[in-house]
Amino acid sequence: MAKNTPSGTNQTSEKPDGASECGFVTESQPQPNTTPPQTSTRDLTELHDLLVAWLATQLSAGAEPTISDLTTPGSNGMSSETVLFDASWTSDDGVRTEALVARLAPDPANLPVFPTYELDKQFRAMQIVGDLGAAPVPPVFWSEPSPEPLGTPFIVMGRVDGVVPPDVMPYNFGDNWLFDASPEDQRRLEDTSVATLAALHGISDPENTFSFLASSRPEATALQRHVGATWDYYQWVADGQPSPLIERCFDWLRAHWPGDEGPTVLSWGDARIGNMMFSNFEPVAVLDWEMVAFGPREIDLAWFIFLHRFFEDITTQYGMPGMPSFLERDRVAATYEKLTGYAPRDLDFFTMYAALRHGIVMSRVQRRAIRFGEAVMPDDIDDLIMHRATLEAMVAGSYWT
């Protein structure tokens, strides 16, 4: 029988890679690579002292906090920096000890994946989701929006026991707890993950409940604002070196815009199983909220489906067995409809949008790798996109056939 926690796997509250970009470094053609992308480093002794001093300002007088076992995961990601530590302090009930995670906004000098990191918004979104009981999230402790204590804004959360489907190497490459699980356990993980998305989308009156996420963009609808923000992000990534393929994809979206965008919900944003922690093949924590926004339900559903397909296409290219019966598009949509009564629509549009968004992220990751000397600039700018062939097939209308 497959075990949820394989021998030698440590359980932690924060996935060690911490990155929405899936951790690949490639040259002009994708090559499976187990080397984590370059990240910034910090002096842990200095960080320890700064954290202790800051923690004392968050607690009552006489708390006398201490910190131990402070570490940064070896495969720390690019979306934010992750620090694990145990903290103890004196409270009215005696000495309290908590296993904590700090997520620090990255230093702009280290070429982060996104132009801004509004950690306080992520903190508030998780706090409300947790208070509503809409989905399992880590307990949130503190948000520090000022860069003064540690040199960058950060948030502090509690740790939760669980395991995460790996990104490096991806879970569908084999030799990990999810790949080795029984079909029944894999299906339970799939169904309960979809149920978690459904529960998030079921939060009533999201635009008032999460009013701090409101966009100031001028577009009329949530989807238009979402795509408009993605265009702005692409312009920032391109930095004067445009991608003809990405711009063709935007043209395709404009030509195939949904006639009915559907209801606006809270969109988690980076909705994939690699950003969930599991115990007994059921979610125990939903992580990585840096892409949280408002939009149609299909934005999350399509990202959820496509990020698995992204990994599957790599296994197909290299003749690996993969997990072709896992997270199938039609079954995910059917499960979602059964749970919510809402039939997902325009999935060709939304999976194209997911693939486009991921293509922009991958382009940024590759440009970053080039700056760090981990890759070389290809002759064709579109080769910065690892799944270029996928986007081209989607534009041609042949991908899903």
C-alpha positions in Angstrom: 0.0 0.0 0.0 1.3 3.5 -0.8 2.2 5.6 2.1 1.3 9.2 2.4 4.7 10.1 3.8 7.6 8.1 2.2 10.5 7.0 4.3 12.9 9.9 4.8 10.4 12.6 3.9 10.2 15.4 6.4 6.8 17.0 7.0 6.8 20.8 7.1 4.2 23.5 6.9 5.8 25.3 3.9 6.6 23.7 0.6 10.4 23.9 0.3 10.6 25.4 -3.2 8.1 28.2 -2.5 7.8 29.0 -6.2 4.9 29.3 -8.5 7.3 29.1 -11.5 7.8 25.3 -11.0 11.5 25.5 -10.6 12.9 24.6 -14.0 16.0 26.0 -15.6 16.3 25.2 -19.3 18.2 26.2 -22.4 16.6 26.5 -25.8 15.0 23.1 -25.4 13.6 21.8 -22.2 15.8 19.5 -20.2 14.8 17.9 -16.9 17.0 19.6 -14.3 17.2 18.8 -10.6 19.2 21.9 -9.8 17.1 24.6 -8.0 17.1 28.0 -9.6 19.4 30.6 -8.1 18.0 32.4 -5.1 19.3 35.1 -2.8 21.0 34.2 0.5 20.9 35.8 4.0 23.2 35.6 7.0 21.2 33.4 9.3 22.9 34.6 12.5 22.0 38.2 11.7 18.5 37.1 10.6 18.1 35.3 13.9 18.9 38.4 15.9 16.7 40.6 13.8 13.7 38.2 14.2 14.1 38.0 17.9 14.2 41.8 18.2 11.2 42.2 16.0 9.2 39.4 17.8 9.7 41.2 21.1 7.8 44.2 19.6 4.9 42.0 18.7 4.4 40.4 22.1 3.5 41.8 25.5 6.2 43.2 27.9 8.2 40.4 29.6 7.5 37.8 26.9 11.3 37.4 26.3 11.0 35.5 23.0 13.7 33.1 21.8 14.1 31.5 18.4 15.7 28.2 17.6 16.3 25.9 14.6 16.2 28.7 12.1 16.8 27.4 8.6 16.1 28.3 5.0 15.1 25.4 2.8 17.9 24.3 0.4 15.6 24.7 -2.6 14.1 28.1 -1.5 12.1 29.5 -4.3 12.0 32.7 -6.4 8.5 33.9 -5.6 9.5 34.7 -2.0 12.0 33.7 0.5 11.1 31.1 3.1 12.5 30.9 6.6 11.6 28.1 9.1 12.1 28.5 12.8 10.7 27.6 16.3 9.8 30.5 18.6 9.1 30.4 22.3 7.9 33.2 24.6 6.3 33.7 28.0 2.5 34.3 28.1 -0.1 34.4 30.8 -0.5 30.6 30.4 3.2 29.9 30.7 5.8 29.3 28.0 4.3 29.0 24.5 6.2 27.4 21.7 5.2 27.6 18.0 6.7 26.2 14.8 6.6 29.1 12.4 7.3 30.0 8.8 8.3 33.5 7.6 7.8 34.4 4.0 10.0 37.4 3.0 9.5 39.5 -0.1 12.5 39.0 -2.4 15.2 41.6 -2.9 14.6 43.4 -6.2 18.3 43.1 -6.9 17.8 39.3 -7.2 15.5 39.7 -10.2 12.3 38.3 -8.6 9.6 36.7 -10.8 6.9 39.4 -10.1 7.4 43.2 -10.0 5.6 43.6 -6.6 5.0 41.4 -3.6 2.0 42.6 -1.5 2.5 40.1 1.3 0.0 41.9 3.5 -2.7 41.3 1.0 -1.8 37.6 0.9 -1.9 37.6 4.7 -5.3 39.2 4.9 -6.7 36.9 2.3 -5.5 33.8 4.1 -6.8 35.2 7.4 -10.3 35.7 6.1 -10.4 32.3 4.3 -9.3 30.6 7.5 -11.8 32.5 9.6 -14.6 31.6 7.2 -13.5 27.9 7.2 -13.7 28.0 3.4 -10.4 26.1 2.9 -7.5 24.9 5.0 -4.8 27.5 5.3 -1.9 27.8 7.7 -2.6 29.8 10.8 -1.5 33.4 10.3 0.3 35.2 13.1 1.8 38.5 12.0 2.2 40.7 8.9 5.0 43.2 8.8 4.6 45.6 5.9 7.6 47.7 6.8 11.0 46.8 5.4 12.8 48.2 8.5 12.9 45.1 10.8 14.4 42.6 8.2 15.1 44.8 5.2 12.0 43.6 3.4 8.3 43.1 4.3 7.3 39.7 5.5 4.5 37.6 7.0 4.7 34.9 9.7 2.5 31.7 9.6 2.2 28.6 11.6 3.5 25.3 10.3 1.2 22.4 9.3 2.1 18.8 9.0 1.7 17.5 5.5 3.4 16.7 2.2 3.5 18.5 -1.1 3.6 17.0 -4.6 7.2 17.8 -5.7 8.1 20.2 -8.5 11.7 19.3 -8.8 11.6 16.7 -10.2 7.9 17.0 -10.9 5.6 14.5 -9.2 4.6 12.8 -12.5 8.2 11.9 -13.3 8.1 9.1 -10.8 9.8 8.0 -7.6 7.6 10.0 -5.1 4.7 9.5 -2.8 2.0 10.7 -5.3 3.3 8.9 -8.3 3.6 5.7 -6.3 0.1 6.0 -4.7 -2.8 3.7 -5.7 -5.2 5.0 -8.4 -7.8 5.3 -5.6 -5.6 7.5 -3.5 -4.6 9.6 -6.5 -8.3 10.1 -7.3 -9.1 11.1 -3.7 -6.4 13.7 -3.9 -7.8 15.0 -7.2 -11.4 15.1 -6.0 -10.6 16.7 -2.7 -8.4 19.3 -4.4 -11.2 20.2 -6.7 -13.6 20.4 -3.7 -11.2 22.9 -2.1 -11.4 25.1 -5.2 -15.1 24.8 -5.2 -15.3 25.9 -1.5 -13.1 28.9 -2.2 -15.3 29.9 -5.1 -18.3 29.5 -2.9 -17.4 32.3 -0.6 -20.4 34.7 -0.8 -20.1 38.4 -1.8 -16.3 38.1 -2.4 -15.8 41.6 -3.7 -17.0 43.0 -0.4 -15.5 40.3 1.8 -12.1 40.9 0.2 -12.5 44.5 -0.7 -8.8 45.2 -0.3 -8.2 43.1 -3.4 -10.2 45.6 -5.6 -8.4 46.7 -8.7 -8.1 50.3 -9.8 -7.9 49.2 -13.5 -10.4 50.9 -15.8 -11.7 47.8 -17.6 -15.4 47.0 -17.1 -15.3 43.3 -15.9 -13.2 41.2 -13.6 -11.9 39.1 -16.5 -11.0 42.1 -18.5 -9.1 43.6 -15.5 -7.4 40.3 -14.9 -6.2 40.0 -18.5 -5.2 43.7 -18.6 -3.0 43.1 -15.5 -1.5 40.1 -17.2 -0.7 42.3 -20.3 1.0 44.8 -18.0 3.0 42.0 -16.4 4.1 40.8 -19.8 5.3 44.3 -20.7 7.4 44.4 -17.6 8.9 41.0 -18.3 9.6 41.8 -22.0 11.4 45.0 -21.0 11.6 46.1 -24.6 12.2 42.6 -26.0 8.7 41.5 -27.1 7.7 37.9 -27.7 5.8 37.5 -31.0 4.2 34.2 -29.8 2.9 35.7 -26.5 1.5 38.7 -28.4 -0.2 36.3 -30.9 -1.7 34.5 -27.8 -3.2 37.8 -26.5 -4.6 38.4 -30.0 -6.2 34.9 -29.9 -7.8 35.7 -26.5 -9.3 38.9 -27.9 -10.7 37.0 -30.8 -12.2 34.2 -28.7 -13.5 36.2 -25.7 -16.3 34.4 -23.8 -19.8 35.7 -24.5 -20.7 35.2 -20.8 -17.8 35.6 -18.4 -19.8 34.1 -15.5 -19.9 35.1 -11.9 -16.9 36.8 -10.2 -15.4 34.8 -7.4 -12.3 34.9 -5.2 -9.6 33.5 -7.4 -6.7 31.9 -5.5 -4.5 32.5 -8.6 -1.8 29.9 -8.3 -4.3 27.1 -8.0 -2.4 23.8 -8.4 -1.7 20.8 -6.3 2.0 21.8 -6.0 0.7 24.7 -3.8 -1.2 22.4 -1.5 -0.2 20.3 1.4 -1.8 17.0 1.9 -2.3 14.4 4.6 -3.9 11.1 3.7 -4.4 12.5 0.2 -6.6 15.3 1.3 -5.6 19.0 1.5 -4.5 20.3 4.9 -3.2 23.7 3.7 -3.6 26.0 0.6 -0.3 27.9 0.1 1.1 30.7 -2.2 -1.5 33.5 -2.5 0.6 36.0 -4.4 -1.7 35.8 -7.4 -4.9 36.2 -5.5 -7.5 38.3 -7.3 -11.1 38.4 -8.5 -12.2 36.7 -11.7 -14.3 33.9 -13.2 -14.2 30.4 -11.7 -12.5 29.1 -14.8 -9.3 31.1 -14.1 -8.4 28.8 -11.2 -9.8 25.7 -12.8 -7.9 26.1 -16.0 -4.6 26.9 -14.1 -5.2 23.7 -12.0 -5.7 21.6 -15.2 -2.9 23.2 -17.3 -0.1 23.1 -14.7 -0.5 19.3 -14.7 -0.6 19.2 -18.5 2.6 21.3 -18.6 4.3 18.5 -16.6 2.6 15.8 -18.7 3.8 17.3 -22.0 7.4 17.1 -20.7 7.0 13.4 -19.8 5.6 12.7 -23.3 8.5 14.5 -24.9 11.0 12.3 -23.1 9.2 9.0 -23.4 8.3 8.8 -19.7 5.1 7.2 -18.5 3.8 10.3 -16.6 0.3 10.4 -15.1 -2.0 10.8 -18.1 -5.1 9.6 -16.3 -4.7 12.2 -13.5 -6.3 15.7 -13.5 -8.0 15.1 -16.9 -9.7 18.3 -18.1 -13.2 16.9 -18.6 -13.2 14.9 -15.4 -12.0 17.9 -13.3 -14.8 20.0 -14.9 -17.4 17.3 -14.3 -16.3 17.0 -10.6 -16.5 20.7 -10.2 -20.0 20.8 -11.7 -21.2 17.9 -9.4 -19.9 19.8 -6.4 -21.2 23.3 -7.3 -24.0 22.9 -9.8 -22.0 25.2 -12.1 -20.8 23.8 -15.4 -17.4 25.3 -16.4 -17.4 26.8 -19.8 -15.0 28.2 -22.4 -12.2 26.0 -21.2 -10.3 26.3 -24.5 -10.2 30.0 -23.8 -9.2 29.7 -20.1 -6.6 27.0 -20.6 -5.1 29.2 -23.4 -5.1 32.0 -20.8 -3.4 29.7 -18.2 -0.8 28.6 -20.7 -0.2 32.2 -21.8 0.2 33.4 -18.2 2.6 30.5 -17.4 4.5 31.3 -20.6 5.1 34.9 -19.4 6.3 33.5 -16.0 8.6 31.0 -17.7 10.0 33.8 -19.9 10.8 35.8 -16.8 12.4 32.7 -15.1 14.6 32.1 -18.2 15.7 35.8 -18.4 16.5 35.6 -14.7 18.5 32.3 -15.3 20.4 34.0 -18.1 21.3 36.9 -15.8 22.6 34.4 -13.2 24.7 32.5 -15.8 22.5 29.4 -15.6 21.3 29.6 -19.2 22.1 31.5 -22.4 19.9 33.8 -24.5 18.5 31.8 -27.4 18.5 33.2 -31.0 14.7 33.2 -31.0 13.2 35.1 -28.1 10.2 32.7 -28.1 12.5 29.9 -27.1 12.5 31.4 -23.7 9.1 29.8 -23.3 9.6 26.2 -22.2 6.2 25.2 -23.5 6.4 27.1 -26.8 5.0 24.2 -28.8 2.0 24.0 -26.5 1.1 27.7 -27.1 1.6 27.3 -30.8 -0.7 24.3 -30.9 -3.3 26.2 -28.9 -3.2 29.1 -31.3 -3.6 26.7 -34.2 -6.5 25.0 -32.4 -4.8 21.6 -32.4 -3.6 21.1 -28.9 -6.6 19.4 -27.3 -7.2 17.2 -30.3 
